[in-house]
Amino acid sequence: MRPFDDATRRNIADACAAFARLPDATEPSTLKRAAVVLALTASSDGDDTAFLLTLRASHLRAHRGQWALPGGRCDAGETPVEAALRELDEELALKLSTSEVLGLLDDYPTRSGYLITPVVVWAADSAAIRPNPDEVASVHRIALATIERDDAFDFTAIPESARRVIRFHHQKSLIHAPTAALIYQFREVLAGRPTRVAELGQPVFAWK
């Protein structure tokens, strides 16, 4: 268990600092830039540190009704950190500053044409969370102990790709990449294992 306290914040910040991200590509990418947030807060029972996972609204044009980390496309001239903090505010009414950023994970290229930067932040005031119904159907606190279980993730094969497809088992749902891949890398960073996830595949329904 990781209590939601200053010691845990320092430990996670140290783990993120020790993680060497893959360098940015030297050539301009054709992928659209996006950012998501691993927002760390108190678990539902208050005893553990958790991250926030949303269920996207059913009326959205893209990826409606799917599990996702808060986030979205970077606006023109916006850095991934700026985009992540803006999206967190727009989706969950959590207003955080750059001082709450603990680190960044590897960029993840998606089949749908995005390059996603995961931003790890510390959200101390979880009472402020108010899901925006235009974007979010519900928000859930996933205790870090949940993703550290041996059976939290598995890998499968699909005929359409040679890549292993990662799945995160959450309650009775299967959560796929990119979300599952980013959560998995965060789990590995917490454990001090520099695991790469860019080659982990997505199911066909996520390619669009």
Buried (B, 14 or more C-beta within 10 A) or exposed (E): EBEBEEEBBEBBBEBBEEBEBEEEEEEEEEBEBBBBBBBBBBBEEEBBBBBBBBBBBEEBEEBEEBBBBBBBEBEEEBBBBBBBBBBBBBBBEBEBEEEBBBBBBBBBBBBBEBBBBBBBBBBBEBEEBEBBEEBBBEBBBBBBBBBEEEEBBEEEEEEEBEBBBBBBBBEEEEBBBBBBBBBBBBBBBBEEEEBEBBEBBBBEEBEE
